[in-house]
């Protein structure tokens, strides 16, 4: 990987996110350009992290929540406008019942803890996915957290739960047809749960996207990190952003065309 130096000019000071919630790193000045507008993360490795330490899987998931808090802060401070994380796939219901029950409880408690700090930080939280499978209690917590943080304009944090990329495309197609519109790429994109992804990050060293944001990732740059999610930190995230800034995004064009247009 070709390393390029970071240039420094943006100062993060009192606008850092709420210390009631987020883990803080030393203040720094930084800019990475171009910066991805939308970063999506497949948070993989909680179970393997716990197993390597002879801990129950629940310990890995709890540590994973701390990692998410850290990366949410890092993304907002760096200037990312949309962060979408894969918290629970539509296939994860096949996991042991005890683990699924624990994950639902952890999800609800985390949302309750996050509502006020995210609101203060200007981060809007949305849960995307098929929420009909969740309990009434969990759906109430989701709705309340979304209401509390709806005014956030600094960054949008999308938590994908009971989500699948194929489900997203099907629900978008149904929505277009229900409105009596013609099926076009533009019409479908308007009904998808989240916008197009610029940078897809997967932790844990696996080389697949696991039915996550299939349509939206058509032209995403994909960064694979060997670091397990519970240990993924700001330095790892900034490495992914720097790698992205070095990519040449052609969207079907040639390098020569990009040079001619300056894009």
C-alpha positions as YAML, in Angstrom:
chain: A
units: angstrom
residues:
- id: 1
  name: UNK
  ca: [0.00, 0.00, 0.00]
- id: 2
  name: UNK
  ca: [1.44, 3.38, -1.01]
- id: 3
  name: UNK
  ca: [1.62, 5.71, 1.99]
- id: 4
  name: UNK
  ca: [0.88, 9.39, 1.55]
- id: 5
  name: UNK
  ca: [1.40, 11.97, 4.29]
- id: 6
  name: UNK
  ca: [-1.63, 13.51, 5.94]
- id: 7
  name: UNK
  ca: [-1.92, 17.29, 5.70]
- id: 8
  name: UNK
  ca: [-3.07, 19.17, 8.75]
- id: 9
  name: UNK
  ca: [-5.44, 22.10, 8.86]
- id: 10
  name: UNK
  ca: [-8.79, 21.15, 10.46]
- id: 11
  name: UNK
  ca: [-8.83, 21.60, 14.22]
- id: 12
  name: UNK
  ca: [-11.13, 19.53, 16.44]
- id: 13
  name: UNK
  ca: [-11.64, 21.43, 19.69]
- id: 14
  name: UNK
  ca: [-14.74, 22.08, 21.78]
- id: 15
  name: UNK
  ca: [-16.97, 20.57, 19.11]
- id: 16
  name: UNK
  ca: [-15.81, 17.06, 20.00]
- id: 17
  name: UNK
  ca: [-18.62, 14.72, 20.86]
- id: 18
  name: UNK
  ca: [-20.12, 14.38, 24.31]
- id: 19
  name: UNK
  ca: [-17.71, 12.95, 26.90]
- id: 20
  name: UNK
  ca: [-20.70, 11.36, 28.64]
- id: 21
  name: UNK
  ca: [-20.64, 8.68, 25.96]
- id: 22
  name: UNK
  ca: [-17.64, 8.66, 23.68]
- id: 23
  name: UNK
  ca: [-14.08, 7.56, 24.26]
- id: 24
  name: UNK
  ca: [-11.76, 10.50, 23.68]
- id: 25
  name: UNK
  ca: [-8.42, 10.62, 21.93]
- id: 26
  name: UNK
  ca: [-5.90, 13.45, 22.17]
- id: 27
  name: UNK
  ca: [-7.02, 16.51, 20.24]
- id: 28
  name: UNK
  ca: [-5.46, 16.69, 16.80]
- id: 29
  name: UNK
  ca: [-5.60, 18.70, 13.60]
- id: 30
  name: UNK
  ca: [-6.22, 16.67, 10.49]
- id: 31
  name: UNK
  ca: [-7.64, 16.60, 7.03]
- id: 32
  name: UNK
  ca: [-7.91, 13.69, 4.64]
- id: 33
  name: UNK
  ca: [-8.94, 14.56, 1.11]
- id: 34
  name: UNK
  ca: [-10.99, 13.41, -0.61]
- id: 35
  name: UNK
  ca: [-13.05, 12.22, 2.31]
- id: 36
  name: UNK
  ca: [-15.82, 9.64, 1.75]
- id: 37
  name: UNK
  ca: [-19.29, 11.05, 2.29]
- id: 38
  name: UNK
  ca: [-20.74, 7.67, 3.27]
- id: 39
  name: UNK
  ca: [-18.74, 5.00, 5.12]
- id: 40
  name: UNK
  ca: [-20.24, 1.57, 5.75]
- id: 41
  name: UNK
  ca: [-18.69, -0.91, 8.19]
- id: 42
  name: UNK
  ca: [-19.16, -4.67, 8.57]
- id: 43
  name: UNK
  ca: [-18.26, -5.04, 12.24]
- id: 44
  name: UNK
  ca: [-16.86, -8.57, 12.24]
- id: 45
  name: UNK
  ca: [-14.83, -10.42, 14.85]
- id: 46
  name: UNK
  ca: [-16.59, -10.06, 18.21]
- id: 47
  name: UNK
  ca: [-16.90, -13.82, 18.73]
- id: 48
  name: UNK
  ca: [-13.34, -14.56, 17.64]
- id: 49
  name: UNK
  ca: [-12.01, -11.82, 19.92]
- id: 50
  name: UNK
  ca: [-13.83, -13.33, 22.90]
- id: 51
  name: UNK
  ca: [-12.84, -16.90, 22.04]
- id: 52
  name: UNK
  ca: [-9.16, -16.00, 21.83]
- id: 53
  name: UNK
  ca: [-9.40, -14.68, 25.40]
- id: 54
  name: UNK
  ca: [-11.44, -17.62, 26.73]
- id: 55
  name: UNK
  ca: [-14.37, -15.27, 27.31]
- id: 56
  name: UNK
  ca: [-18.06, -15.77, 26.49]
- id: 57
  name: UNK
  ca: [-19.24, -14.37, 23.17]
- id: 58
  name: UNK
  ca: [-21.30, -11.79, 25.08]
- id: 59
  name: UNK
  ca: [-18.06, -10.19, 26.26]
- id: 60
  name: UNK
  ca: [-16.99, -9.74, 22.65]
- id: 61
  name: UNK
  ca: [-20.28, -8.12, 21.73]
- id: 62
  name: UNK
  ca: [-20.09, -5.72, 24.68]
- id: 63
  name: UNK
  ca: [-16.54, -4.78, 23.71]
- id: 64
  name: UNK
  ca: [-17.83, -4.32, 20.16]
- id: 65
  name: UNK
  ca: [-20.28, -1.69, 21.40]
- id: 66
  name: UNK
  ca: [-17.36, 0.26, 22.88]
- id: 67
  name: UNK
  ca: [-15.57, 0.05, 19.54]
- id: 68
  name: UNK
  ca: [-18.65, 1.44, 17.79]
- id: 69
  name: UNK
  ca: [-18.76, 4.38, 20.18]
- id: 70
  name: UNK
  ca: [-15.10, 5.08, 19.43]
- id: 71
  name: UNK
  ca: [-15.49, 4.89, 15.65]
- id: 72
  name: UNK
  ca: [-18.67, 7.00, 15.70]
- id: 73
  name: UNK
  ca: [-16.70, 9.75, 17.39]
- id: 74
  name: UNK
  ca: [-13.78, 9.34, 15.00]
- id: 75
  name: UNK
  ca: [-16.03, 9.49, 11.93]
- id: 76
  name: UNK
  ca: [-17.85, 12.60, 13.12]
- id: 77
  name: UNK
  ca: [-14.61, 14.38, 14.01]
- id: 78
  name: UNK
  ca: [-13.10, 13.51, 10.64]
- id: 79
  name: UNK
  ca: [-16.08, 14.99, 8.79]
- id: 80
  name: UNK
  ca: [-17.82, 11.85, 7.53]
- id: 81
  name: UNK
  ca: [-21.48, 12.73, 6.96]
- id: 82
  name: UNK
  ca: [-23.05, 9.24, 6.92]
- id: 83
  name: UNK
  ca: [-21.86, 6.18, 8.85]
- id: 84
  name: UNK
  ca: [-23.75, 2.89, 8.40]
- id: 85
  name: UNK
  ca: [-22.83, -0.12, 10.53]
- id: 86
  name: UNK
  ca: [-23.95, -3.73, 10.17]
- id: 87
  name: UNK
  ca: [-25.17, -4.65, 13.65]
- id: 88
  name: UNK
  ca: [-27.44, -7.65, 13.03]
- id: 89
  name: UNK
  ca: [-28.13, -9.33, 9.71]
- id: 90
  name: UNK
  ca: [-31.33, -11.05, 8.68]
- id: 91
  name: UNK
  ca: [-29.32, -14.29, 8.74]
- id: 92
  name: UNK
  ca: [-28.16, -13.79, 12.35]
- id: 93
  name: UNK
  ca: [-31.48, -15.14, 13.69]
- id: 94
  name: UNK
  ca: [-29.97, -18.58, 13.01]
- id: 95
  name: UNK
  ca: [-27.48, -18.09, 15.86]
- id: 96
  name: UNK
  ca: [-28.08, -19.78, 19.24]
- id: 97
  name: UNK
  ca: [-31.24, -18.45, 20.88]
- id: 98
  name: UNK
  ca: [-29.40, -17.34, 24.01]
- id: 99
  name: UNK
  ca: [-26.99, -15.23, 21.96]
- id: 100
  name: UNK
  ca: [-29.80, -13.63, 19.94]
- id: 101
  name: UNK
  ca: [-31.68, -12.77, 23.15]
- id: 102
  name: UNK
  ca: [-28.54, -11.22, 24.61]
- id: 103
  name: UNK
  ca: [-27.95, -9.19, 21.44]
- id: 104
  name: UNK
  ca: [-31.48, -7.79, 21.48]
- id: 105
  name: UNK
  ca: [-31.09, -6.75, 25.14]
- id: 106
  name: UNK
  ca: [-27.69, -5.19, 24.41]
- id: 107
  name: UNK
  ca: [-29.16, -3.35, 21.42]
- id: 108
  name: UNK
  ca: [-31.99, -1.88, 23.50]
- id: 109
  name: UNK
  ca: [-29.77, -0.84, 26.40]
- id: 110
  name: UNK
  ca: [-27.21, 0.74, 24.07]
- id: 111
  name: UNK
  ca: [-29.87, 2.78, 22.29]
- id: 112
  name: UNK
  ca: [-31.13, 4.08, 25.64]
- id: 113
  name: UNK
  ca: [-27.60, 5.06, 26.65]
- id: 114
  name: UNK
  ca: [-26.86, 6.75, 23.32]
- id: 115
  name: UNK
  ca: [-29.96, 8.92, 22.85]
- id: 116
  name: UNK
  ca: [-29.01, 12.02, 24.84]
- id: 117
  name: UNK
  ca: [-25.26, 12.07, 24.05]
- id: 118
  name: UNK
  ca: [-25.91, 11.67, 20.33]
- id: 119
  name: UNK
  ca: [-28.49, 14.45, 20.47]
- id: 120
  name: UNK
  ca: [-25.98, 16.75, 22.18]
- id: 121
  name: UNK
  ca: [-23.32, 15.81, 19.63]
- id: 122
  name: UNK
  ca: [-25.57, 16.57, 16.64]
- id: 123
  name: UNK
  ca: [-25.60, 12.97, 15.42]
- id: 124
  name: UNK
  ca: [-28.90, 11.61, 14.11]
- id: 125
  name: UNK
  ca: [-29.41, 7.88, 14.67]
- id: 126
  name: UNK
  ca: [-31.56, 5.74, 12.40]
- id: 127
  name: UNK
  ca: [-32.21, 2.00, 12.57]
- id: 128
  name: UNK
  ca: [-32.55, 0.51, 9.09]
- id: 129
  name: UNK
  ca: [-33.86, -2.96, 8.35]
- id: 130
  name: UNK
  ca: [-37.01, -5.03, 8.76]
- id: 131
  name: UNK
  ca: [-38.13, -3.98, 12.23]
- id: 132
  name: UNK
  ca: [-41.30, -6.08, 12.16]
- id: 133
  name: UNK
  ca: [-39.38, -9.01, 13.68]
- id: 134
  name: UNK
  ca: [-38.43, -7.02, 16.79]
- id: 135
  name: UNK
  ca: [-40.43, -6.96, 20.02]
- id: 136
  name: UNK
  ca: [-42.80, -4.08, 20.71]
- id: 137
  name: UNK
  ca: [-40.53, -2.96, 23.54]
- id: 138
  name: UNK
  ca: [-37.45, -2.81, 21.30]
- id: 139
  name: UNK
  ca: [-39.37, -0.97, 18.57]
- id: 140
  name: UNK
  ca: [-40.47, 1.60, 21.14]
- id: 141
  name: UNK
  ca: [-36.85, 2.16, 22.18]
- id: 142
  name: UNK
  ca: [-35.82, 2.49, 18.53]
- id: 143
  name: UNK
  ca: [-38.57, 5.01, 17.81]
- id: 144
  name: UNK
  ca: [-37.74, 7.07, 20.90]
- id: 145
  name: UNK
  ca: [-34.02, 7.18, 20.09]
- id: 146
  name: UNK
  ca: [-34.74, 8.20, 16.51]
- id: 147
  name: UNK
  ca: [-37.08, 10.96, 17.72]
- id: 148
  name: UNK
  ca: [-34.55, 12.21, 20.28]
- id: 149
  name: UNK
  ca: [-31.73, 12.49, 17.74]
- id: 150
  name: UNK
  ca: [-33.70, 13.47, 14.63]
- id: 151
  name: UNK
  ca: [-32.42, 17.05, 14.68]
- id: 152
  name: UNK
  ca: [-28.77, 16.06, 14.34]
- id: 153
  name: UNK
  ca: [-27.06, 17.57, 11.30]
- id: 154
  name: UNK
  ca: [-23.41, 16.82, 12.00]
- id: 155
  name: UNK
  ca: [-23.59, 13.16, 10.96]
- id: 156
  name: UNK
  ca: [-26.16, 10.40, 10.45]
- id: 157
  name: UNK
  ca: [-25.46, 7.07, 12.14]
- id: 158
  name: UNK
  ca: [-27.43, 4.26, 10.47]
- id: 159
  name: UNK
  ca: [-27.56, 1.05, 12.49]
- id: 160
  name: UNK
  ca: [-28.51, -1.83, 10.18]
- id: 161
  name: UNK
  ca: [-30.44, -4.39, 12.23]
- id: 162
  name: UNK
  ca: [-32.35, -7.36, 10.82]
- id: 163
  name: UNK
  ca: [-31.01, -6.01, 7.55]
- id: 164
  name: UNK
  ca: [-30.17, -7.72, 4.27]
- id: 165
  name: UNK
  ca: [-29.18, -6.16, 0.98]
- id: 166
  name: UNK
  ca: [-31.60, -8.33, -0.99]
- id: 167
  name: UNK
  ca: [-34.42, -7.38, 1.39]
- id: 168
  name: UNK
  ca: [-33.58, -3.70, 0.85]
- id: 169
  name: UNK
  ca: [-33.80, -4.02, -2.93]
- id: 170
  name: UNK
  ca: [-37.11, -5.91, -2.71]
- id: 171
  name: UNK
  ca: [-38.71, -3.40, -0.33]
- id: 172
  name: UNK
  ca: [-37.53, -0.53, -2.53]
- id: 173
  name: UNK
  ca: [-38.96, -2.17, -5.64]
- id: 174
  name: UNK
  ca: [-42.31, -2.73, -3.91]
- id: 175
  name: UNK
  ca: [-42.38, 0.90, -2.81]
- id: 176
  name: UNK
  ca: [-41.79, 2.11, -6.37]
- id: 177
  name: UNK
  ca: [-44.58, -0.11, -7.73]
- id: 178
  name: UNK
  ca: [-46.94, 0.93, -4.93]
- id: 179
  name: UNK
  ca: [-46.52, 4.54, -6.07]
- id: 180
  name: UNK
  ca: [-47.29, 3.58, -9.65]
- id: 181
  name: UNK
  ca: [-43.89, 4.67, -10.87]
- id: 182
  name: UNK
  ca: [-41.74, 3.14, -13.58]
- id: 183
  name: UNK
  ca: [-39.01, 0.81, -12.33]
- id: 184
  name: UNK
  ca: [-35.77, 2.68, -13.00]
- id: 185
  name: UNK
  ca: [-32.45, 2.69, -11.13]
- id: 186
  name: UNK
  ca: [-33.16, 6.23, -9.98]
- id: 187
  name: UNK
  ca: [-36.62, 5.32, -8.66]
- id: 188
  name: UNK
  ca: [-35.28, 2.30, -6.76]
- id: 189
  name: UNK
  ca: [-32.38, 4.27, -5.29]
- id: 190
  name: UNK
  ca: [-34.82, 6.83, -3.93]
- id: 191
  name: UNK
  ca: [-36.58, 4.10, -1.91]
- id: 192
  name: UNK
  ca: [-33.51, 2.32, -0.53]
- id: 193
  name: UNK
  ca: [-32.84, 2.66, 3.19]
- id: 194
  name: UNK
  ca: [-29.48, 4.45, 2.80]
- id: 195
  name: UNK
  ca: [-27.64, 6.27, -0.01]
- id: 196
  name: UNK
  ca: [-24.73, 5.04, -2.13]
- id: 197
  name: UNK
  ca: [-21.63, 3.95, -0.23]
- id: 198
  name: UNK
  ca: [-18.23, 5.49, -0.95]
- id: 199
  name: UNK
  ca: [-16.10, 3.36, 1.37]
- id: 200
  name: UNK
  ca: [-16.94, -0.10, 2.68]
- id: 201
  name: UNK
  ca: [-14.82, -1.33, 5.59]
- id: 202
  name: UNK
  ca: [-14.82, -4.92, 6.81]
- id: 203
  name: UNK
  ca: [-12.94, -5.89, 9.94]
- id: 204
  name: UNK
  ca: [-11.78, -9.37, 10.91]
- id: 205
  name: UNK
  ca: [-10.00, -10.23, 7.67]
- id: 206
  name: UNK
  ca: [-12.88, -11.83, 5.76]
- id: 207
  name: UNK
  ca: [-13.26, -11.07, 2.04]
- id: 208
  name: UNK
  ca: [-17.00, -10.87, 1.52]
- id: 209
  name: UNK
  ca: [-19.78, -8.31, 1.98]
- id: 210
  name: UNK
  ca: [-22.32, -10.71, 3.52]
- id: 211
  name: UNK
  ca: [-25.49, -9.37, 1.89]
- id: 212
  name: UNK
  ca: [-24.82, -5.85, 3.19]
- id: 213
  name: UNK
  ca: [-25.85, -2.81, 1.11]
- id: 214
  name: UNK
  ca: [-25.61, -4.73, -2.15]
- id: 215
  name: UNK
  ca: [-27.08, -2.05, -4.41]
- id: 216
  name: UNK
  ca: [-25.50, 0.88, -2.58]
- id: 217
  name: UNK
  ca: [-22.02, -0.69, -2.76]
- id: 218
  name: UNK
  ca: [-21.96, -1.04, -6.54]
- id: 219
  name: UNK
  ca: [-19.07, 1.45, -6.78]
- id: 220
  name: UNK
  ca: [-17.82, 1.39, -3.20]
- id: 221
  name: UNK
  ca: [-14.11, 1.15, -2.46]
- id: 222
  name: UNK
  ca: [-13.67, -1.90, -0.20]
- id: 223
  name: UNK
  ca: [-11.09, -1.86, 2.60]
- id: 224
  name: UNK
  ca: [-10.39, -5.13, 4.44]
- id: 225
  name: UNK
  ca: [-8.79, -4.92, 7.88]
- id: 226
  name: UNK
  ca: [-7.39, -7.95, 9.69]
- id: 227
  name: UNK
  ca: [-8.14, -6.25, 13.01]
- id: 228
  name: UNK
  ca: [-11.06, -7.81, 14.88]
- id: 229
  name: UNK
  ca: [-13.88, -5.35, 15.50]
- id: 230
  name: UNK
  ca: [-13.47, -5.05, 19.32]
- id: 231
  name: UNK
  ca: [-9.90, -3.82, 18.75]
- id: 232
  name: UNK
  ca: [-10.63, -1.58, 15.75]
- id: 233
  name: UNK
  ca: [-9.69, 1.94, 16.83]
- id: 234
  name: UNK
  ca: [-9.26, 5.47, 15.54]
- id: 235
  name: UNK
  ca: [-5.84, 4.73, 14.03]
- id: 236
  name: UNK
  ca: [-7.30, 1.80, 12.07]
- id: 237
  name: UNK
  ca: [-10.21, 3.94, 10.90]
- id: 238
  name: UNK
  ca: [-7.94, 6.77, 9.77]
- id: 239
  name: UNK
  ca: [-5.85, 4.21, 7.88]
- id: 240
  name: UNK
  ca: [-8.99, 3.23, 5.96]
- id: 241
  name: UNK
  ca: [-9.82, 6.88, 5.22]
- id: 242
  name: UNK
  ca: [-6.27, 7.56, 4.05]
- id: 243
  name: UNK
  ca: [-6.34, 4.47, 1.81]
- id: 244
  name: UNK
  ca: [-9.61, 5.73, 0.32]
- id: 245
  name: UNK
  ca: [-8.08, 9.15, -0.41]
- id: 246
  name: UNK
  ca: [-5.45, 7.44, -2.57]
- id: 247
  name: UNK
  ca: [-7.95, 5.55, -4.71]
- id: 248
  name: UNK
  ca: [-8.76, 6.63, -8.25]
- id: 249
  name: UNK
  ca: [-12.54, 6.41, -8.60]
- id: 250
  name: UNK
  ca: [-13.26, 6.14, -12.32]
- id: 251
  name: UNK
  ca: [-16.93, 5.06, -12.46]
- id: 252
  name: UNK
  ca: [-16.37, 3.43, -15.85]
- id: 253
  name: UNK
  ca: [-14.12, 6.12, -17.26]
- id: 254
  name: UNK
  ca: [-10.39, 5.96, -17.99]
- id: 255
  name: UNK
  ca: [-7.61, 7.60, -16.00]
- id: 256
  name: UNK
  ca: [-6.96, 9.88, -18.97]
- id: 257
  name: UNK
  ca: [-10.56, 11.09, -18.96]
- id: 258
  name: UNK
  ca: [-10.33, 11.90, -15.26]
- id: 259
  name: UNK
  ca: [-7.18, 13.90, -15.86]
- id: 260
  name: UNK
  ca: [-8.85, 15.86, -18.65]
- id: 261
  name: UNK
  ca: [-11.91, 16.73, -16.58]
- id: 262
  name: UNK
  ca: [-10.02, 17.29, -13.34]
- id: 263
  name: UNK
  ca: [-12.24, 14.80, -11.46]
...
